[in-house]
């Protein structure tokens, strides 16, 4: 079920990713076109100012006084045509702006053999830009659509005489074909950047899903570990309960036999001894903030007492929050189980276990001390599956797990073993 959901999410994410990459490319293309338009318009405007300032202003004023195809007309027309060819414009021309709504074309820069434009024809410059020109300002249009000349954008700069008075306007039309050509070249140069951006987003998304899947696997692993510990502890409790039930049944049989035979005094003494033994089985008389640790120690005390092991606790009233509860239980559960196993090899009156869980200024200290035989090879016992005998298989596996968990937290574990006592100390630094 999870795999199918993951595949659906992954496919949907790829579709969304491709959609966003397409949107990104479209937006980038639009921005590039807009940038090209603005750049070409600014360059053309500067060219218009330069052409206007270099014109024969006096000759143009004489033409305006008598707007016919005079010598001044042809000289200015050749000058404008030469400028048109040099800057690669669609048209270079002069305008007359005598009202804020429409303008009139006066001299069109074109070859002498071209004669399809009359002096004083209404120009296609929009009213918004004509108004700016009427106010003596430069203007830049958006892309204009013209059935005769095609699509183009237009700019205009004032033509001023020596006194600084505006006597007309110098207009330049730039074909959209030029804009598209430049925009296409820029887009071509930028396509690898767009592809890189798309791949980057794809890699980031894939990394996110890989990390997410890894996280789910780690969570599942921790859940399995927790279930294994829970199963182990429940099994231990059931085993202890079954043992107590068996002992209780034996005690009932003994008392039943004594009463049936009429040995009432002996039966009373037997019950009294059982009562004293039952009272000795008590809960841990300490306060522990970590509920998982509290349950673990209660379980281990019950298991130890069921095997007639004298177990003692010295535990700080602390939550031990620097270590995850599941890891804390992994460490202590395995170490206590090993201690119980070691003491079972001794007579009942020699079985002792001491457990310390302390909080020091910069570290946690966990100490498990038990009576039992000396550990001869203190290094090999941490190897996976190490065993000195058949019943030691679980011990080797448990210490291997304990060492790995301790290393995750940057801690250390040490063993001190004598002829009749073994101490294991675990130190885990408290990181802020």
N, C-alpha and C positions, 0 to 999 in steps of 0.2 A: 504493500500500500504506500509506504513512504517513498519507494523508488519511483512509482508512477507519479506521485505528486511532485517529486523533485523534477522529473522529466517535463511535466506540464509547465512548472514554474520556469524551468530553464528555457524551453521553447518560447514561452510567452516573453521572457526577458530578451531573447535574441530578436524576436519580432519588434519589440519596443526599442531595442538598441538600434536596429536597422532603420526604424522610423525616425528616431532622434538623430541618427547620423545623416539621413536624407534631409531632415529639417536643417541640420547644422550646415550641410553643403549648400542648401538653397539660400539660407540667411547669409552665409559667407559670400556666395555669388552675388547676391543683391548688394551687400555692403561694398564688394569690390567694384561693381558697376557704378554705384553711387559715388564711391571715392574717385573713380576714374572720371566721372562726369564733373565732379567738383574740381579736380585737378586740371582737367583740360579747360574748363570754364575759366579758372583763375589764370592759367597760362594765356588763354586767348584774350582775356581782359587786359592783361599786361601788354600783349601784342597790340591790341587796339589803342591803348594809351600811347605806345611808342610810335605807331603809324600816324596817329592823329597829331602828335607833337612834331613829327618830321614832315608834315604836309606843307605844300606851298599855300599858306593860309591867305596871303594877299590875293593870289591867283584864284583861290576858292571863293573869296569875297566878291571878286569881279564876276565870277561865274554866277553867283547867287543874285547879283544885281541884274543879270541878263541870262536866265537859265536856258541856254540853247547849246548846241554842239559847237562850241567855239574852240579856239586854240587852247584856252585854259581847261576846258572840259576834257579834251583828248589827252593833254599832259597828265592831268590828275587821274584819268581813267587808266592810262598806262602804268602810272605809279601804283595804283591800287591793285591792278592785275599782277604786277610784279610781286607785290607783298603777298597776294593770295597764293601764288605759286610757291613762294619761299616757305610759307608756314603751312601749306597743304590744306587750306581752308576751302569750304564749298563756295562761299561768297565773301568778298570784302567790298564795302560800299559806304556811301555817305547818306545820312538821313536829315530831313528837315522836320523839326518838331515845333510846331506853332500852336499846339493845343494838347490837353492832357489825355486825349482818347486815341487818336490815330497819328501815325507818322507817314511821311512820304519819302520814297527812295529817290535820290537825286543823281548820283553817279555810281554806276555798278562797275567794279573792277573786273573786266573780262577782255578777252582778245578783241581786236578791232573788227574782225569779221563776224563776231557774234552781235546780233542786233535785235534781241528779243525783250528788251526792257526799255520802257519809255521814261523820260525824265518826269518826276512828279507822281509816279504810280503809288497807289496806297500799299504800304508795306504790311507784312504779316506779324510784326512785333505786337504781342498782346498789350491790352490797355494798361495792365498793371505796370509793365516795364516802360510803356510810353509815358505814364505819369511820372515815374522816377526821372526819366530823361527830361521831361518838361520842367522838373525841379532842379535840373542841373546835375543829377547824380548818375553814376554808372549803373548798368543793369545787367542781369544774367537771367535768362529764361530757363524753364524746364525744356525737356525734349518736345519739340513742336512737330505736328504732323501736317504736311503740305502735299496736296495731290500733284502739284507741279514739280516741286523740288525734293520731295521725299521727307524723311524724318531728320531733324537737325535741332541743335540748340544754338541760341544766339546771344551774343554779348554786345555791349555798346559803351563807348567812352566819349566824352564831350570833345569837340574841336573848338579850341579857344584861339582868339586873336592875341595880338601883342598886349592889349589892354586887359586881357583875362576874361573877356566876354565870350560866352558860348555862342558860336555862330552855326553850329550843326553837330551832328553825331557821326562817329565812325563805327559802323557795325560789322561784325564778323559772324558768319554762320559756319558751324562745324558739323559735318555729316555724322549721323549715328553709326555709319559703317566704320568710321575712324574710331569712334568710341568702342564699338564692339570688337574691333581688331585689337586695340590696346587692352581692353578688358579681358579678351580671350588669352592674350599673351600673359597677362598677370595671373589669370586664373590657372593657366597651364603651369606657371612657375609655382603657384600655391597649392596645386592639387596634391603634391606629396605631403605637404603640411596637413591638408585636410584628411588624407588617408592615414597619416600618423596619428592625428587626433582621434579618428575613428578606431584605429587599432589600440590606442591607449585606453579608450573607454571600454573596448572589448576585453582587453587584458585585465583592467580593474574589475570589471563585472565578473569575469571568469575567476579571478582571484577571490572575489567576495564569495562566490558559490563554493569554491574549493575550501575556503576557510570555514564557511558555514557548515559544509558537510563534515569537515574534520571536527568541528565543535560538536556536532551531533554525535559523531562516533565516540568522542571523548566522554560526552555526557552518558551515552549508552554504556560505555565501559565502566564509568563510575557507578552507574546504577547496578550493573552486573556485580561489581565488587561489593557494593552495599548489600545486594541480595545474597551473595555468597556468605558474607559475614553474618547477616541476619539468619540465614539458614543454618550456619554452623552453631550460632549461639542458641537457636531454638532447639536444634538437635541435642546440644549439650544439656539444655534444661529438661528436655523430654527424657533423656537418659538418666539424669539425676532424679527426676520424678519417679521413673520406673524403678530405680534402685531403692528410693525411699519407700515406694509402695511394696516392694519385695521384702524389705526389712520390716516394715509395719505389719505385713501379713505374718511374717515369722514371729514377731513379738506377740501378736494376737493369738497365734497358735500356742505359744509357750504359756501365756496367761490363762488361756482356755483350759490347757492341760492341768496347770497347777490348781485352778479353781475346781475342776472336775474331780481331782484327787483329794480335794479338801485342804490343800496347803495354802490356807488363806494368808498367813503371815508372810510366807515366801513370795506369794503373788503381790502383796502390798509393797514389799521391799523392791521387787522387780519393777513395779509401776513407778515407784519413787525414783529409781535410777533413770528410767526412761524420761520422766518429767524433767529431771535436772539436765539430761542430755538435750532435750528439746528446747529448753530455755537458753542453752548456749548458742543455738542457731538464731542469730539476730541480724537485723539489717545493719548496714554501715552507718555508724553514728557520726556522719560528717555532712557538711553542706557543700554541694558542688553546683556551680552555675551552669555547667555544660550538661544538658540532660542526657545526651548520648553517652558521655563518659560516665555519668551517674548510673545509668542502666547497665553499662558494661561491667563496672566494678561490682554492682549488686549481683549480677549473674555469676561473675568469677568467684565471688565470696561464697555464694550458694554451692557452686561446683566444688570448690576447695573443701568446704566443710563436709560435703557429702563424702569426700575421700579422707576425712579426718586429718585435714591439713590445717595447721595453725597459720592463718593469714592476717597480716596487719597492714593498715593503710595510713599514709601520711600525705594528704592531698590538700593543696591550696584551694581556697574558695575563689576560683577564677574560671573564666569561660574558655581560656586558651584559644582565643579567636584567631591568632596568627596561623593556626594550623586548621585545615578543614576537618570537620568532625569525622568524616569517613576515613581520612588519613590517620587521624589520631587513634581511631579504633583499630585500624589495620596494625599500627605499631604496637599498641598495648595488648591487644587481643592475642597476637602471635607470641609476644614475649611472655605474657602470663601463662598461656597454654604450655609453652616450653618449660616454664618453671614448675607448673603443676605436674607435667610429665616426668621431669627430673626427680621431684620429691617422691613420686609413687614408687621409685626403686628402693626407697628407704623404709625402715620400720615406722609404724604410725606415730610413735612418740618422738621421732626425729624429723618429721615433716614440717618445715617452716618456710613461709614466704613473706617477704616485706616489699611493699609497693610505695614509692614516693613519686608524687607529681607536684613539682615546685615551680614557682615563677620567680626568677631572679631578675635583676635590673635590665639585662639585655638578652636574656635567653630563657628557654624552658628547660627544666631538668626532669628527666624521667629515669627512675632507678628501680630495677627489679632484682631482688636478691633472694636466693633460695638455697636451701641445703641440698646436697647431692654430690655425685661423683665429679671429679675434676675433668674439665674439658681439655683434652690433649692438643687438638689442632684448632686453635681459635680463629684462624683465617679461612680454612676450608669450609667451615660450617656455614659461611655466607654464600657458598656456591649453590646454584640451582640443583635441587634434588640430592644434595649431599646427605649421607647417612653413615653412622658407624655401626648400625644394626637395623634390623627390620622395622622396629617401632620408631626409629628416628627419621623416617622418610619425611613426615610432615614437618618435623622440626627444621630440616634443611631448607625446605621450600618456604616456610614461614619467615626465616631469617633473611632469605634472599629478597623477599617482598619488603621486609622491614628496612633493609639497607637502601633499596631503591627509593622508597618513599622518603627516607631521611635525607638522601642526597638531593632530592627535588627542592627541599627547603634549605639546602646549604648547611645541613647539620652533620653531626658525626656520632658514631656509636663505638663504644669501647667495652671490652670484656675482661674481667679480672676473675680468674678461677683458681681456687686452692683445692686441697685434697677433699674438703667436705663442704665447701660453700662457693657459689658462683654469683657474681654481681655484673649486671649489664647496665651501663649508663648511656643514656641518649641525651645529647645537647642539641637544641634547635634554636638558632638566633631569632630574636624578635625584630622583624624589619618594619620600620615605620611606613 
